[in-house]
Amino acid sequence: MDDQAAGSPQDARSVPGCYRHPDRETGVRCTRCERPICPECMVDASVGFQCPECVRSGSGTGHAPTASAPRTIAGGTVVADPRLLTKILIGINLAVFVAVQARPSLLDQLYLIGAWPPAPFPPTEGVADGEWYRLLTSVFAHEEIWHIAFNMLSLWWLGGPLEQALGRARYLALYLISGLAGSALAYLLASGATATLGASGAVFGLFGAMAVLMRRLDYDMRPIIALLAINLIFTFSPGFNISWQAHIGGLVAGVVIGYAMVHAPRERRALIQYGTCALVLAAVMLMVVLRTTQLT
């Protein structure tokens, strides 16, 4: 609702707009330069919030750079390039894709497989035979151009804002653990001879975390919900040969980790955030161990 508090028109106009987004009214100001800032422009500091310009300058209105170390909404360090890690992740995925196109047999060593598969797959060992690394390598492996194109576009669209909001370390933890959770659920629920690959589990983790972040910042949730709904429809539609287990595993992990990242109280923030990551990793290990005992 856009209802306004009772008062004169002059009082309504007295609410300033964000200096970067004039159409967004805000009552919050930068603690250094006192410019009005909306939730998207707020950078969490040790005291209050700061605007991006003061964060980049490191000095603001005369304060020493160490006087008030700026932090993201999740407590991460503010950096000059908030998309650097996203670019690196995309680069790794593209490099693996190019390597697979140049040497298709490489894919046999990267995709997620539970145990020795039947024909027409080539004979290979799987996670149940001790190749646990496949839980992670499969996250960075793609075979079809449409698959990697969709995942990388989603990673760029979701990853940049999340990396900026969470900070690099927390963002990397979210991405990798979501990918592992997707692999673990696929390993647990799919046939042991089913081969899966792709960054979709990690990307769905970003979807979940983005929804949590947008809710935390009180943004319009309809775009992210609509996009997620469309992706889930494709996930469960017959004929697309999509690993719904990987998507759901990544999504659940992303929601859980994302909630801990943006809602943890400041005084115990790191403990709750990384403790939640450890709990999700423990759940991943439990699923892997349980499935391995079934296949061996």
Summary of the structure (lengths in Angstrom):
residues: 296
radius of gyration: 22.1
end to end distance: 57.5
largest distance: 77.2
contacts: 947
relative contact order: 0.11
helix: 58%
strand: 5%
